[in-house]
Amino acid sequence: MAKLLYIQASPRGGRSKSIRVAEAFLEAYRQAHGDNEVDSLNVFTADLPTFDGAVLDAKYAILHGQQATETQRRAWHRVEMIIDRFAAAGKYLFAVPMWNFGIPYRLKQYIDVLVQPGYTFSYDPQEGYHGLLTGRKAALVYARGGDYSPPELAHLDMQKPYLELILGFIGITDVRTIVVQPTLMGGPDVAGQRADEAVEQARELARQF
């Protein structure tokens, strides 16, 4: 039985365009893949460890082959639980709004917890970096207040390129995307139309996912 991990990166709940489209995906996915398990995680309500103090000390103890203290081991265990939960899935659904041309800070914190050597990627002096979470796929729903599709504005988009780079870095290269834009600059009518179009795309993608 496959497992899908649904990651929400917006604190706006039902007012979020990315969550609205992702929820439509999820509804169609459950209908098409009823035997699959769905695990949901909202990075704004999840208990994510901060990368300082004992957590940071534990990471460097591990990297340098040193014996971690009991406090460091307990702190690092929280990191391992988050990584294990992510790695237990074979499919991923992300709902991601654009904040200041990039991703929300809580999603960045989640990524900084996940991307750890020996867990989600490895490094070899001869071969370089290698993602360890291969054979998986992800569907990413992006929402932006503006429209960054014109070539002259593409360089401002640090949301989609960054997230897909990180996923590829840890081995997830089968990535499907849906972009909802503009959700603000074109006014409510345009935003509603683009969201409706994205919902239909999401439903179609979910049936094949």
Backbone as JSON Lines, residues from 0, in Angstrom:
{"i":0,"aa":"M","n":[0.85,-1.2,0.0],"ca":[0.0,0.0,0.0],"c":[0.88,1.24,0.0]}
{"i":1,"aa":"A","n":[0.62,2.15,-0.93],"ca":[1.4,3.38,-1.02],"c":[0.95,4.38,0.03]}
{"i":2,"aa":"K","n":[1.86,5.26,0.41],"ca":[1.53,6.33,1.34],"c":[1.85,7.67,0.69]}
{"i":3,"aa":"L","n":[0.93,8.61,0.82],"ca":[1.12,9.97,0.34],"c":[1.22,10.89,1.54]}
{"i":4,"aa":"L","n":[2.26,11.72,1.58],"ca":[2.41,12.72,2.62],"c":[2.0,14.08,2.05]}
{"i":5,"aa":"Y","n":[0.98,14.67,2.66],"ca":[0.44,15.96,2.23],"c":[1.0,17.04,3.14]}
{"i":6,"aa":"I","n":[1.8,17.94,2.58],"ca":[2.49,18.97,3.34],"c":[1.88,20.33,3.02]}
{"i":7,"aa":"Q","n":[1.25,20.93,4.02],"ca":[0.69,22.26,3.87],"c":[1.69,23.29,4.38]}
{"i":8,"aa":"A","n":[1.94,24.31,3.58],"ca":[2.91,25.34,3.97],"c":[2.26,26.72,4.03]}
{"i":9,"aa":"S","n":[0.97,26.75,4.32],"ca":[0.27,28.02,4.45],"c":[-0.49,28.04,5.77]}
{"i":10,"aa":"P","n":[-0.45,29.17,6.5],"ca":[-1.22,29.28,7.73],"c":[-2.65,29.79,7.5]}
{"i":11,"aa":"R","n":[-3.06,29.96,6.23],"ca":[-4.34,30.61,5.93],"c":[-5.51,29.64,5.83]}
{"i":12,"aa":"G","n":[-5.25,28.35,5.92],"ca":[-6.33,27.37,5.91],"c":[-7.19,27.47,4.67]}
{"i":13,"aa":"G","n":[-8.5,27.54,4.85],"ca":[-9.44,27.56,3.75],"c":[-9.37,28.79,2.87]}
{"i":14,"aa":"R","n":[-8.68,29.84,3.32],"ca":[-8.52,31.05,2.51],"c":[-7.34,30.94,1.55]}
{"i":15,"aa":"S","n":[-6.55,29.89,1.7],"ca":[-5.35,29.71,0.88],"c":[-5.68,29.08,-0.46]}
{"i":16,"aa":"K","n":[-5.21,29.7,-1.54],"ca":[-5.42,29.15,-2.88],"c":[-4.63,27.86,-3.06]}
{"i":17,"aa":"S","n":[-3.42,27.8,-2.53],"ca":[-2.62,26.58,-2.69],"c":[-3.29,25.41,-1.97]}
{"i":18,"aa":"I","n":[-3.83,25.67,-0.79],"ca":[-4.5,24.6,-0.05],"c":[-5.81,24.2,-0.73]}
{"i":19,"aa":"R","n":[-6.54,25.17,-1.26],"ca":[-7.78,24.84,-1.96],"c":[-7.51,23.88,-3.12]}
{"i":20,"aa":"V","n":[-6.49,24.18,-3.91],"ca":[-6.17,23.33,-5.06],"c":[-5.63,21.98,-4.59]}
{"i":21,"aa":"A","n":[-4.79,21.99,-3.56],"ca":[-4.25,20.73,-3.05],"c":[-5.36,19.85,-2.47]}
{"i":22,"aa":"E","n":[-6.33,20.45,-1.82],"ca":[-7.45,19.67,-1.27],"c":[-8.28,19.04,-2.38]}
{"i":23,"aa":"A","n":[-8.43,19.75,-3.5],"ca":[-9.13,19.16,-4.65],"c":[-8.33,17.97,-5.19]}
{"i":24,"aa":"F","n":[-7.02,18.13,-5.26],"ca":[-6.15,17.01,-5.66],"c":[-6.38,15.82,-4.72]}
{"i":25,"aa":"L","n":[-6.38,16.1,-3.43],"ca":[-6.48,15.04,-2.43],"c":[-7.83,14.32,-2.52]}
{"i":26,"aa":"E","n":[-8.89,15.07,-2.74],"ca":[-10.21,14.44,-2.87],"c":[-10.24,13.49,-4.06]}
{"i":27,"aa":"A","n":[-9.72,13.93,-5.2],"ca":[-9.69,13.08,-6.39],"c":[-8.72,11.91,-6.2]}
{"i":28,"aa":"Y","n":[-7.64,12.16,-5.5],"ca":[-6.66,11.09,-5.25],"c":[-7.27,9.99,-4.42]}
{"i":29,"aa":"R","n":[-8.0,10.35,-3.39],"ca":[-8.63,9.34,-2.53],"c":[-9.66,8.53,-3.3]}
{"i":30,"aa":"Q","n":[-10.36,9.17,-4.2],"ca":[-11.35,8.45,-5.01],"c":[-10.68,7.47,-5.95]}
{"i":31,"aa":"A","n":[-9.54,7.86,-6.51],"ca":[-8.85,7.02,-7.49],"c":[-7.93,5.99,-6.85]}
{"i":32,"aa":"H","n":[-7.46,6.28,-5.65],"ca":[-6.49,5.41,-4.99],"c":[-6.94,5.16,-3.55]}
{"i":33,"aa":"G","n":[-8.12,4.6,-3.41],"ca":[-8.73,4.45,-2.1],"c":[-7.96,3.58,-1.13]}
{"i":34,"aa":"D","n":[-7.08,2.72,-1.65],"ca":[-6.32,1.84,-0.76],"c":[-5.04,2.49,-0.26]}
{"i":35,"aa":"N","n":[-4.74,3.71,-0.72],"ca":[-3.51,4.39,-0.3],"c":[-3.72,5.14,1.01]}
{"i":36,"aa":"E","n":[-2.69,5.2,1.82],"ca":[-2.73,5.94,3.07],"c":[-2.33,7.39,2.81]}
{"i":37,"aa":"V","n":[-3.0,8.33,3.49],"ca":[-2.66,9.75,3.39],"c":[-2.28,10.26,4.77]}
{"i":38,"aa":"D","n":[-1.11,10.85,4.85],"ca":[-0.61,11.46,6.09],"c":[-0.51,12.96,5.83]}
{"i":39,"aa":"S","n":[-1.08,13.77,6.73],"ca":[-1.09,15.23,6.54],"c":[-0.23,15.92,7.58]}
{"i":40,"aa":"L","n":[0.51,16.92,7.13],"ca":[1.39,17.68,8.02],"c":[1.34,19.15,7.62]}
{"i":41,"aa":"N","n":[1.0,20.0,8.57],"ca":[1.03,21.44,8.35],"c":[2.26,22.0,9.07]}
{"i":42,"aa":"V","n":[3.17,22.57,8.31],"ca":[4.43,23.02,8.91],"c":[4.23,24.16,9.9]}
{"i":43,"aa":"F","n":[3.08,24.84,9.86],"ca":[2.83,25.93,10.79],"c":[2.29,25.45,12.13]}
{"i":44,"aa":"T","n":[1.82,24.22,12.19],"ca":[1.34,23.67,13.46],"c":[2.2,22.52,13.95]}
{"i":45,"aa":"A","n":[3.06,21.99,13.09],"ca":[3.93,20.88,13.49],"c":[4.98,21.36,14.5]}
{"i":46,"aa":"D","n":[5.39,20.45,15.35],"ca":[6.42,20.75,16.35],"c":[7.78,20.48,15.72]}
{"i":47,"aa":"L","n":[8.33,21.5,15.07],"ca":[9.61,21.37,14.38],"c":[10.74,21.84,15.29]}
{"i":48,"aa":"P","n":[11.79,21.05,15.42],"ca":[12.91,21.49,16.26],"c":[13.66,22.65,15.61]}
{"i":49,"aa":"T","n":[14.11,23.57,16.43],"ca":[14.97,24.63,15.92],"c":[16.39,24.08,15.8]}
{"i":50,"aa":"F","n":[17.11,24.56,14.79],"ca":[18.45,24.02,14.57],"c":[19.47,24.86,15.32]}
{"i":51,"aa":"D","n":[19.48,24.67,16.63],"ca":[20.47,25.33,17.47],"c":[20.7,24.46,18.7]}
{"i":52,"aa":"G","n":[21.56,24.9,19.58],"ca":[21.77,24.2,20.84],"c":[22.14,22.74,20.66]}
{"i":53,"aa":"A","n":[21.42,21.87,21.37],"ca":[21.73,20.43,21.39],"c":[21.55,19.79,20.02]}
{"i":54,"aa":"V","n":[20.58,20.27,19.23],"ca":[20.37,19.69,17.9],"c":[21.59,19.94,17.02]}
{"i":55,"aa":"L","n":[22.05,21.16,16.99],"ca":[23.22,21.5,16.18],"c":[24.47,20.78,16.68]}
{"i":56,"aa":"D","n":[24.64,20.71,18.0],"ca":[25.79,20.01,18.56],"c":[25.74,18.52,18.2]}
{"i":57,"aa":"A","n":[24.54,17.95,18.24],"ca":[24.39,16.52,17.9],"c":[24.75,16.28,16.45]}
{"i":58,"aa":"K","n":[24.33,17.17,15.56],"ca":[24.64,16.99,14.14],"c":[26.15,16.97,13.92]}
{"i":59,"aa":"Y","n":[26.86,17.9,14.52],"ca":[28.3,17.96,14.29],"c":[29.04,16.82,14.99]}
{"i":60,"aa":"A","n":[28.49,16.33,16.1],"ca":[29.07,15.15,16.74],"c":[28.97,13.95,15.81]}
{"i":61,"aa":"I","n":[27.81,13.8,15.17],"ca":[27.61,12.69,14.23],"c":[28.53,12.84,13.02]}
{"i":62,"aa":"L","n":[28.6,14.05,12.47],"ca":[29.43,14.29,11.29],"c":[30.91,13.99,11.56]}
{"i":63,"aa":"H","n":[31.35,14.27,12.77],"ca":[32.76,14.09,13.1],"c":[33.05,12.77,13.8]}
{"i":64,"aa":"G","n":[32.03,11.89,13.84],"ca":[32.23,10.57,14.44],"c":[32.46,10.6,15.93]}
{"i":65,"aa":"Q","n":[31.94,11.61,16.6],"ca":[32.11,11.74,18.04],"c":[30.92,11.14,18.8]}
{"i":66,"aa":"Q","n":[31.12,10.87,20.06],"ca":[30.06,10.33,20.9],"c":[29.15,11.48,21.34]}
{"i":67,"aa":"A","n":[27.87,11.38,21.01],"ca":[26.92,12.41,21.41],"c":[26.53,12.22,22.87]}
{"i":68,"aa":"T","n":[26.21,13.31,23.54],"ca":[25.73,13.23,24.92],"c":[24.28,12.77,24.92]}
{"i":69,"aa":"E","n":[23.77,12.42,26.1],"ca":[22.38,11.99,26.21],"c":[21.44,13.12,25.78]}
{"i":70,"aa":"T","n":[21.75,14.35,26.16],"ca":[20.92,15.49,25.75],"c":[20.92,15.65,24.24]}
{"i":71,"aa":"Q","n":[22.09,15.49,23.63],"ca":[22.2,15.6,22.18],"c":[21.45,14.47,21.48]}
{"i":72,"aa":"R","n":[21.54,13.27,22.03],"ca":[20.83,12.13,21.42],"c":[19.33,12.33,21.45]}
{"i":73,"aa":"R","n":[18.82,12.83,22.57],"ca":[17.38,13.09,22.66],"c":[16.97,14.16,21.66]}
{"i":74,"aa":"A","n":[17.76,15.2,21.54],"ca":[17.46,16.28,20.61],"c":[17.49,15.77,19.17]}
{"i":75,"aa":"W","n":[18.49,14.96,18.85],"ca":[18.63,14.46,17.49],"c":[17.53,13.46,17.14]}
{"i":76,"aa":"H","n":[17.02,12.77,18.15],"ca":[15.94,11.8,17.9],"c":[14.71,12.5,17.32]}
{"i":77,"aa":"R","n":[14.46,13.74,17.74],"ca":[13.33,14.5,17.18],"c":[13.53,14.75,15.7]}
{"i":78,"aa":"V","n":[14.77,15.05,15.31],"ca":[15.09,15.24,13.89],"c":[14.86,13.93,13.13]}
{"i":79,"aa":"E","n":[15.33,12.83,13.68],"ca":[15.18,11.54,13.02],"c":[13.72,11.15,12.85]}
{"i":80,"aa":"M","n":[12.87,11.47,13.81],"ca":[11.45,11.14,13.69],"c":[10.8,11.89,12.52]}
{"i":81,"aa":"I","n":[11.18,13.16,12.35],"ca":[10.64,13.95,11.24],"c":[11.13,13.39,9.9]}
{"i":82,"aa":"I","n":[12.41,13.04,9.84],"ca":[12.95,12.46,8.61],"c":[12.28,11.12,8.32]}
{"i":83,"aa":"D","n":[12.11,10.29,9.35],"ca":[11.49,8.98,9.16],"c":[10.06,9.11,8.63]}
{"i":84,"aa":"R","n":[9.34,10.08,9.15],"ca":[7.96,10.29,8.68],"c":[7.94,10.68,7.22]}
{"i":85,"aa":"F","n":[8.86,11.55,6.82],"ca":[8.94,11.96,5.42],"c":[9.36,10.79,4.54]}
{"i":86,"aa":"A","n":[10.38,10.07,4.96],"ca":[10.92,8.97,4.15],"c":[9.96,7.79,4.05]}
{"i":87,"aa":"A","n":[9.0,7.69,4.97],"ca":[8.05,6.58,4.94],"c":[7.06,6.69,3.79]}
{"i":88,"aa":"A","n":[6.95,7.87,3.19],"ca":[6.02,8.08,2.08],"c":[6.7,7.79,0.75]}
{"i":89,"aa":"G","n":[5.89,7.4,-0.22],"ca":[6.39,7.19,-1.57],"c":[5.92,8.28,-2.52]}
{"i":90,"aa":"K","n":[4.93,9.07,-2.04],"ca":[4.38,10.17,-2.83],"c":[4.21,11.38,-1.92]}
{"i":91,"aa":"Y","n":[4.3,12.57,-2.53],"ca":[4.2,13.8,-1.75],"c":[3.3,14.8,-2.46]}
{"i":92,"aa":"L","n":[2.52,15.52,-1.67],"ca":[1.7,16.62,-2.17],"c":[2.04,17.84,-1.34]}
{"i":93,"aa":"F","n":[2.49,18.91,-1.99],"ca":[2.85,20.16,-1.32],"c":[1.88,21.27,-1.71]}
{"i":94,"aa":"A","n":[1.44,22.04,-0.74],"ca":[0.67,23.27,-0.98],"c":[1.54,24.42,-0.5]}
{"i":95,"aa":"V","n":[2.04,25.22,-1.45],"ca":[3.09,26.21,-1.12],"c":[2.75,27.59,-1.67]}
{"i":96,"aa":"P","n":[2.5,28.57,-0.8],"ca":[2.35,29.94,-1.27],"c":[3.72,30.59,-1.46]}
{"i":97,"aa":"M","n":[3.78,31.63,-2.27],"ca":[5.0,32.41,-2.4],"c":[5.01,33.51,-1.36]}
{"i":98,"aa":"W","n":[6.1,33.59,-0.62],"ca":[6.29,34.67,0.34],"c":[7.58,35.41,-0.05]}
{"i":99,"aa":"N","n":[7.45,36.69,-0.37],"ca":[8.63,37.5,-0.7],"c":[9.52,36.81,-1.74]}
{"i":100,"aa":"F","n":[8.87,36.3,-2.78],"ca":[9.52,35.65,-3.93],"c":[10.04,34.24,-3.61]}
{"i":101,"aa":"G","n":[9.94,33.79,-2.37],"ca":[10.44,32.48,-1.99],"c":[9.38,31.65,-1.3]}
{"i":102,"aa":"I","n":[9.8,30.81,-0.36],"ca":[8.88,29.93,0.35],"c":[8.69,30.42,1.78]}
{"i":103,"aa":"P","n":[7.6,30.05,2.45],"ca":[7.4,30.45,3.85],"c":[8.51,29.92,4.76]}
{"i":104,"aa":"Y","n":[8.81,30.69,5.78],"ca":[9.94,30.36,6.66],"c":[9.76,29.03,7.37]}
{"i":105,"aa":"R","n":[8.54,28.64,7.65],"ca":[8.33,27.35,8.34],"c":[8.6,26.17,7.41]}
{"i":106,"aa":"L","n":[8.34,26.33,6.13],"ca":[8.69,25.28,5.19],"c":[10.2,25.19,5.06]}
{"i":107,"aa":"K","n":[10.88,26.33,5.08],"ca":[12.35,26.31,5.04],"c":[12.91,25.61,6.28]}
{"i":108,"aa":"Q","n":[12.31,25.86,7.43],"ca":[12.75,25.18,8.65],"c":[12.55,23.67,8.53]}
{"i":109,"aa":"Y","n":[11.42,23.26,7.98],"ca":[11.14,21.82,7.79],"c":[12.19,21.21,6.86]}
{"i":110,"aa":"I","n":[12.51,21.9,5.78],"ca":[13.52,21.42,4.84],"c":[14.88,21.31,5.52]}
{"i":111,"aa":"D","n":[15.23,22.29,6.35],"ca":[16.52,22.27,7.03],"c":[16.61,21.11,8.03]}
{"i":112,"aa":"V","n":[15.49,20.65,8.54],"ca":[15.48,19.47,9.4],"c":[15.63,18.21,8.55]}
{"i":113,"aa":"L","n":[14.96,18.16,7.41],"ca":[14.95,16.96,6.57],"c":[16.28,16.68,5.87]}
{"i":114,"aa":"V","n":[16.92,17.72,5.38],"ca":[18.07,17.52,4.5],"c":[19.32,17.32,5.35]}
{"i":115,"aa":"Q","n":[19.6,16.04,5.64],"ca":[20.72,15.68,6.5],"c":[21.57,14.6,5.83]}
{"i":116,"aa":"P","n":[22.9,14.73,5.92],"ca":[23.77,13.72,5.33],"c":[23.59,12.36,6.0]}
{"i":117,"aa":"G","n":[23.56,11.33,5.18],"ca":[23.38,9.98,5.69],"c":[21.94,9.58,5.86]}
{"i":118,"aa":"Y","n":[21.02,10.55,5.77],"ca":[19.59,10.28,5.93],"c":[18.85,10.51,4.61]}
{"i":119,"aa":"T","n":[19.03,11.68,4.04],"ca":[18.33,12.0,2.79],"c":[19.28,12.25,1.62]}
{"i":120,"aa":"F","n":[20.56,12.39,1.9],"ca":[21.56,12.49,0.82],"c":[22.89,11.98,1.33]}
{"i":121,"aa":"S","n":[23.76,11.64,0.39],"ca":[25.11,11.2,0.74],"c":[26.11,11.97,-0.11]}
{"i":122,"aa":"Y","n":[27.37,11.86,0.27],"ca":[28.43,12.55,-0.48],"c":[29.62,11.61,-0.64]}
{"i":123,"aa":"D","n":[30.11,11.54,-1.85],"ca":[31.3,10.75,-2.16],"c":[32.31,11.67,-2.85]}
{"i":124,"aa":"P","n":[33.57,11.68,-2.4],"ca":[34.56,12.57,-3.02],"c":[34.72,12.35,-4.52]}
{"i":125,"aa":"Q","n":[34.48,11.13,-4.96],"ca":[34.62,10.83,-6.38],"c":[33.35,11.14,-7.18]}
{"i":126,"aa":"E","n":[32.2,10.83,-6.59],"ca":[30.93,10.95,-7.32],"c":[30.1,12.16,-6.92]}
{"i":127,"aa":"G","n":[30.48,12.82,-5.83],"ca":[29.74,14.0,-5.4],"c":[28.51,13.64,-4.58]}
{"i":128,"aa":"Y","n":[27.48,14.48,-4.67],"ca":[26.26,14.29,-3.88],"c":[25.32,13.3,-4.55]}
{"i":129,"aa":"H","n":[24.58,12.56,-3.71],"ca":[23.64,11.58,-4.22],"c":[22.4,11.56,-3.33]}
{"i":130,"aa":"G","n":[21.23,11.8,-3.92],"ca":[19.99,11.75,-3.15],"c":[19.64,10.32,-2.77]}
{"i":131,"aa":"L","n":[19.15,10.15,-1.55],"ca":[18.84,8.81,-1.04],"c":[17.36,8.46,-1.12]}
{"i":132,"aa":"L","n":[16.5,9.44,-1.4],"ca":[15.05,9.17,-1.44],"c":[14.6,9.01,-2.89]}
{"i":133,"aa":"T","n":[15.14,8.05,-3.57],"ca":[14.83,7.82,-4.98],"c":[13.56,6.98,-5.12]}
{"i":134,"aa":"G","n":[13.03,6.94,-6.35],"ca":[11.85,6.13,-6.62],"c":[10.55,6.71,-6.09]}
{"i":135,"aa":"R","n":[10.56,7.98,-5.76],"ca":[9.37,8.65,-5.24],"c":[8.93,9.74,-6.21]}
{"i":136,"aa":"K","n":[7.73,10.27,-5.99],"ca":[7.28,11.38,-6.84],"c":[6.51,12.39,-6.01]}
{"i":137,"aa":"A","n":[6.45,13.6,-6.53],"ca":[5.82,14.7,-5.8],"c":[4.95,15.53,-6.72]}
{"i":138,"aa":"A","n":[3.83,16.0,-6.17],"ca":[2.97,16.97,-6.83],"c":[3.04,18.26,-6.02]}
{"i":139,"aa":"L","n":[3.35,19.36,-6.69],"ca":[3.54,20.63,-6.01],"c":[2.55,21.66,-6.52]}
{"i":140,"aa":"V","n":[1.78,22.23,-5.6],"ca":[0.85,23.29,-5.93],"c":[1.43,24.6,-5.42]}
{"i":141,"aa":"Y","n":[1.71,25.52,-6.34],"ca":[2.26,26.82,-5.99],"c":[1.18,27.89,-6.18]}
{"i":142,"aa":"A","n":[1.14,28.85,-5.27],"ca":[0.25,30.01,-5.43],"c":[1.1,31.27,-5.27]}
{"i":143,"aa":"R","n":[0.83,32.25,-6.16],"ca":[1.58,33.52,-6.13],"c":[0.61,34.68,-6.3]}
{"i":144,"aa":"G","n":[0.87,35.75,-5.57],"ca":[0.05,36.94,-5.7],"c":[0.19,37.59,-7.05]}
{"i":145,"aa":"G","n":[1.4,37.54,-7.63],"ca":[1.66,38.09,-8.95],"c":[1.78,37.0,-9.99]}
{"i":146,"aa":"D","n":[2.09,37.42,-11.2],"ca":[2.26,36.47,-12.31],"c":[3.73,36.53,-12.75]}
{"i":147,"aa":"Y","n":[4.43,35.43,-12.56],"ca":[5.86,35.39,-12.85],"c":[6.17,34.59,-14.11]}
{"i":148,"aa":"S","n":[5.15,34.4,-14.95],"ca":[5.37,33.66,-16.19],"c":[6.08,34.48,-17.27]}
{"i":149,"aa":"P","n":[5.96,35.82,-17.33],"ca":[6.73,36.57,-18.33],"c":[8.23,36.38,-18.12]}
{"i":150,"aa":"P","n":[8.99,36.18,-19.2],"ca":[10.44,35.94,-19.07],"c":[11.17,37.01,-18.27]}
{"i":151,"aa":"E","n":[10.73,38.26,-18.37],"ca":[11.42,39.33,-17.67],"c":[11.19,39.3,-16.15]}
{"i":152,"aa":"L","n":[10.22,38.5,-15.7],"ca":[9.95,38.39,-14.27],"c":[10.37,37.04,-13.69]}
{"i":153,"aa":"A","n":[10.79,36.13,-14.54],"ca":[11.1,34.77,-14.1],"c":[12.2,34.74,-13.04]}
{"i":154,"aa":"H","n":[13.14,35.68,-13.1],"ca":[14.26,35.68,-12.15],"c":[13.8,35.99,-10.73]}
{"i":155,"aa":"L","n":[12.6,36.53,-10.57],"ca":[12.08,36.83,-9.24],"c":[11.48,35.61,-8.56]}
{"i":156,"aa":"D","n":[11.27,34.57,-9.31],"ca":[10.67,33.35,-8.76],"c":[11.75,32.51,-8.09]}
{"i":157,"aa":"M","n":[11.82,32.6,-6.77],"ca":[12.74,31.76,-6.0],"c":[11.98,30.73,-5.17]}
{"i":158,"aa":"Q","n":[10.71,30.56,-5.51],"ca":[9.84,29.59,-4.85],"c":[9.95,28.23,-5.54]}
{"i":159,"aa":"K","n":[9.53,28.18,-6.79],"ca":[9.49,26.93,-7.54],"c":[10.9,26.36,-7.8]}
{"i":160,"aa":"P","n":[11.87,27.16,-8.3],"ca":[13.2,26.59,-8.55],"c":[13.87,26.05,-7.3]}
{"i":161,"aa":"Y","n":[13.71,26.76,-6.17],"ca":[14.36,26.3,-4.95],"c":[13.78,24.98,-4.46]}
{"i":162,"aa":"L","n":[12.46,24.91,-4.38],"ca":[11.85,23.7,-3.83],"c":[12.14,22.49,-4.71]}
{"i":163,"aa":"E","n":[12.12,22.68,-6.02],"ca":[12.39,21.55,-6.91],"c":[13.87,21.17,-6.91]}
{"i":164,"aa":"L","n":[14.75,22.15,-6.69],"ca":[16.17,21.83,-6.53],"c":[16.39,20.97,-5.29]}
{"i":165,"aa":"I","n":[15.76,21.36,-4.18],"ca":[15.92,20.61,-2.93],"c":[15.38,19.19,-3.07]}
{"i":166,"aa":"L","n":[14.22,19.04,-3.68],"ca":[13.66,17.7,-3.86],"c":[14.57,16.86,-4.73]}
{"i":167,"aa":"G","n":[15.1,17.43,-5.79],"ca":[16.02,16.69,-6.65],"c":[17.29,16.33,-5.9]}
{"i":168,"aa":"F","n":[17.74,17.21,-5.03],"ca":[18.96,16.97,-4.27],"c":[18.84,15.73,-3.39]}
{"i":169,"aa":"I","n":[17.64,15.5,-2.83],"ca":[17.45,14.34,-1.97],"c":[16.91,13.13,-2.74]}
{"i":170,"aa":"G","n":[16.83,13.25,-4.08],"ca":[16.51,12.09,-4.9],"c":[15.13,12.07,-5.52]}
{"i":171,"aa":"I","n":[14.3,13.09,-5.24],"ca":[12.93,13.11,-5.77],"c":[12.92,13.96,-7.03]}
{"i":172,"aa":"T","n":[13.0,13.3,-8.16],"ca":[13.1,13.99,-9.45],"c":[11.83,13.89,-10.29]}
{"i":173,"aa":"D","n":[10.91,13.03,-9.92],"ca":[9.63,12.91,-10.63],"c":[8.66,13.91,-9.98]}
{"i":174,"aa":"V","n":[8.62,15.12,-10.53],"ca":[7.88,16.23,-9.92],"c":[6.87,16.78,-10.91]}
{"i":175,"aa":"R","n":[5.61,16.88,-10.48],"ca":[4.54,17.49,-11.29],"c":[4.12,18.79,-10.6]}
{"i":176,"aa":"T","n":[3.86,19.83,-11.38],"ca":[3.56,21.12,-10.77],"c":[2.28,21.73,-11.31]}
{"i":177,"aa":"I","n":[1.62,22.47,-10.42],"ca":[0.45,23.28,-10.76],"c":[0.69,24.66,-10.16]}
{"i":178,"aa":"V","n":[0.59,25.7,-10.98],"ca":[0.86,27.06,-10.52],"c":[-0.4,27.89,-10.61]}
{"i":179,"aa":"V","n":[-0.8,28.49,-9.5],"ca":[-1.95,29.4,-9.47],"c":[-1.42,30.82,-9.38]}
{"i":180,"aa":"Q","n":[-1.63,31.6,-10.45],"ca":[-1.15,32.99,-10.47],"c":[-1.92,33.79,-11.51]}
{"i":181,"aa":"P","n":[-2.18,35.08,-11.24],"ca":[-1.96,35.81,-10.0],"c":[-3.16,35.64,-9.07]}
{"i":182,"aa":"T","n":[-2.89,35.57,-7.77],"ca":[-3.99,35.45,-6.81],"c":[-4.37,36.81,-6.21]}
{"i":183,"aa":"L","n":[-3.58,37.86,-6.5],"ca":[-3.86,39.18,-5.96],"c":[-3.86,40.27,-7.03]}
{"i":184,"aa":"M","n":[-2.81,40.3,-7.84],"ca":[-2.59,41.44,-8.74],"c":[-3.67,41.59,-9.8]}
{"i":185,"aa":"G","n":[-4.33,40.52,-10.18],"ca":[-5.36,40.61,-11.21],"c":[-6.75,40.86,-10.68]}
{"i":186,"aa":"G","n":[-6.9,40.93,-9.36],"ca":[-8.21,41.12,-8.76],"c":[-8.89,39.8,-8.46]}
{"i":187,"aa":"P","n":[-10.01,39.83,-7.71],"ca":[-10.66,38.6,-7.26],"c":[-11.24,37.75,-8.4]}
{"i":188,"aa":"D","n":[-11.72,38.39,-9.47],"ca":[-12.3,37.6,-10.56],"c":[-11.24,36.76,-11.26]}
{"i":189,"aa":"V","n":[-10.1,37.37,-11.55],"ca":[-9.0,36.64,-12.19],"c":[-8.48,35.55,-11.25]}
{"i":190,"aa":"A","n":[-8.34,35.89,-9.98],"ca":[-7.85,34.92,-9.0],"c":[-8.78,33.71,-8.93]}
{"i":191,"aa":"G","n":[-10.07,33.97,-8.9],"ca":[-11.04,32.87,-8.84],"c":[-10.98,31.99,-10.07]}
{"i":192,"aa":"Q","n":[-10.86,32.63,-11.25],"ca":[-10.78,31.87,-12.5],"c":[-9.53,31.0,-12.53]}
{"i":193,"aa":"R","n":[-8.39,31.57,-12.16],"ca":[-7.14,30.8,-12.17],"c":[-7.19,29.66,-11.16]}
{"i":194,"aa":"A","n":[-7.8,29.91,-10.02],"ca":[-7.92,28.85,-9.02],"c":[-8.82,27.73,-9.53]}
{"i":195,"aa":"D","n":[-9.91,28.09,-10.19],"ca":[-10.82,27.08,-10.74],"c":[-10.1,26.22,-11.79]}
{"i":196,"aa":"E","n":[-9.31,26.87,-12.63],"ca":[-8.56,26.14,-13.64],"c":[-7.56,25.2,-12.99]}
{"i":197,"aa":"A","n":[-6.91,25.67,-11.93],"ca":[-5.92,24.85,-11.24],"c":[-6.58,23.66,-10.54]}
{"i":198,"aa":"V","n":[-7.77,23.86,-10.02],"ca":[-8.51,22.75,-9.39],"c":[-8.76,21.63,-10.39]}
{"i":199,"aa":"E","n":[-9.16,21.98,-11.6],"ca":[-9.38,20.96,-12.63],"c":[-8.09,20.25,-12.99]}
{"i":200,"aa":"Q","n":[-7.01,21.0,-13.1],"ca":[-5.7,20.38,-13.36],"c":[-5.34,19.42,-12.24]}
{"i":201,"aa":"A","n":[-5.59,19.84,-11.01],"ca":[-5.23,19.02,-9.85],"c":[-6.02,17.72,-9.83]}
{"i":202,"aa":"R","n":[-7.29,17.8,-10.13],"ca":[-8.12,16.59,-10.14],"c":[-7.65,15.6,-11.2]}
{"i":203,"aa":"E","n":[-7.3,16.12,-12.37],"ca":[-6.83,15.26,-13.45],"c":[-5.49,14.62,-13.08]}
{"i":204,"aa":"L","n":[-4.59,15.43,-12.52],"ca":[-3.28,14.91,-12.13],"c":[-3.42,13.85,-11.05]}
{"i":205,"aa":"A","n":[-4.31,14.08,-10.09],"ca":[-4.47,13.15,-8.97],"c":[-4.9,11.76,-9.43]}
{"i":206,"aa":"R","n":[-5.72,11.71,-10.46],"ca":[-6.21,10.4,-10.93],"c":[-5.08,9.56,-11.51]}
{"i":207,"aa":"Q","n":[-4.05,10.22,-12.01],"ca":[-2.93,9.51,-12.65],"c":[-1.73,9.36,-11.71]}
{"i":208,"aa":"F","n":[-1.8,9.93,-10.53],"ca":[-0.64,10.07,-9.67],"c":[-0.38,8.77,-8.88]}
